[in-house]
Every structure is written in C-alpha cells, then in structure tokens.
Amino acid sequence: ELRPKVDSILRGLAASHDIGESLRQFRELSAPAGECQKDLLSHMLVHISEAAGAARLPMWGCVAQLFAEDVFQREALVAGLDAFMADIFGDLKCDVPKLPIIVTEELLPALTGQAGLLSASDVARLKEKALSDEDEDGGREAES
C-alpha cells in the first residue's frame, strides 16, 4: 500500500517545504500508472486540504511538479481531480468548510500557473463544481 508512504512524504514536505526532496521520494515510489496514480492523487488532495494553510502551498506545488515532470501521468490528473470532486469533495467540505476556496484559489492556480497542466475548460468545470456545491449548501442552510 502506497498511501502511508505518500502521507509520510507529505508530512515531511509540510515541515521542510523541500519540494525537490519530495519529488525524489515520489519518483522512488514508482506508483503504477492509471488507476493507482488517480487514487493516490485523490488521497493527496484530501491530505493537503486538511493541512494548515502555510503547509498547503508547497504541497500544491509538489503535486503540480509530479505531473509537470511526468512522475505521475497527466491522464491521472484530470481523472483524480474528477474522482475527488465527485466522490470526496462534498463529505470533506463538512470537515474543511473552506474547501471550495482551497480548491479554487490554491489548487487550481497551482495546476494552471507555470505548469499549465489543466485546460481552460477543465478549470472552469472544476471551479463550477466547487462553487456550485458551496451555493447549494448555503441555500439549504438558509432554508433550515
């Protein structure tokens, strides 16, 4: 199981902010392409979203570099983001109320900045999903 190793790498990155060392450790994991990388990305997104604000920035940068440097296959990026948004986002938002902001103002910019890993249509779709869930919850709360 690679998840405990991924968690360890991310904890080290949160403490050191050494993206280069973390990338080296991810390369050594040799995560199988496809479904495994997609699942690991979803897992990383949960871990990072739950982290303290100052620790998230280098972790988002590391995620972007994993795909920019082809440590993980780019196909796993959109698949992992879609799985995270469809299967995890709604429940995680109960524990991390700022999740829509974290996704739209931290994660998506990290993936679209210098790395340019997502298309404009992917960004728009993911942003809409993050913010529409926020609006729907706000509407339910107002009706209660």
PyMOL commands that set and color helices and strands:
alter all, ss='L'
color gray80, all
select helices_A, chain A and resi 3-16+19-29+35-49+53-68+74-95+99-112+120-143
alter helices_A, ss='H'
color red, helices_A
deselect
rebuild
show_as cartoon
